């Protein structure tokens, strides 16, 4: 329930954070400064809506009092109309505040790392992985996010066994976090001569991109190797030790990067991927519920283990988690994902509200 006391508490917290951001001790603590800055940015919007809500509620009370106290019929009519309009606006702001007051995941405003891997279906699964990569690239371009391919394993026919890329932009992880899981496609492959519809899968993992100060990673725990790059890639392939393999020994997490000509750049990209995977693993260890959720999302890439189906013959996309179907598959694959993603975000917020 939203009470005046609760709203005042939010405003007081916002003002307290503003003061802390000017504290020299906070400025010297990179992690604390980052946490407070994010909370300040989140609360700013809440405080703006809270102040407007309080103002509208006060004006609605005044209009109601005038309606009840006035002896002038015309004045009572005007006051009633104003009170009705303010009551409607008050309800809209109340609903908006409820969503804003849902405890946020501090990771939602981060940039993200997306990992796509071909699943069941051979060459067709690799082509589908490439289609998904293009879909997310086009979605990012529409939002003005910067895309950086960190690692890839292309096939000879234009697909990917695996492709990993970062999307740098405000709220990237929050918008894409529900894309994690097994995606299934039903279509006639380009390699199918008889015209039969095939079913293939690809897995998507969406990880928050984290800064070095946000994850505990001891350099002594890293096993770093360099090697010759392999596969298609130009004259630099197999001519220099530019490929990098990093293993985090305590967890066994392994990352390989070879896309760049520079060994240093490949190392930087590998460390970026490793930080995100390690951060997610550390969070999963601390939060067993999140670990179970992520395991369920990513799954095993079997055809029956899916979150979404892309049906080409019927131009239909179905998200099985919320029972949503849309019939603009061409537009979705061209990056028009907003309606699908917003439906998932709304359902997530409704679930959080119901759990409060």
Secondary structure, DSSP 8 states (H G I E B T S, - for coil): ---HHHHHHHHHHHHHHHHHTT-HHHHH-HHHHHHHHHHHHHHHHHHHHHHHHHHHHHHHHHHHHHHHH---HHHHHHHHHHHHHHHHHHHHHHHHHHHHTS---TTTTS-EEEEEEE-TTTHHHHHHHHHHHHHHHHHHHHHT-EEEEEEEEE-TTS-EEEEEEEEESTTHHHHHGGG-EEEEEEE--TT-SS---EEEEEEEEEEE---GGGS---GGGEEEEEE---SS--TTTTTS--EEEEEETTTTEEEEE-SSS-HHHHHHHHHHHHHHHHHHHHHHHH-HHHHHHHHHHH----TTS-SEEEETTTTEEEETTTTEEES-HHHHHTT--HHHHHHHHHHHHHHHHHH-
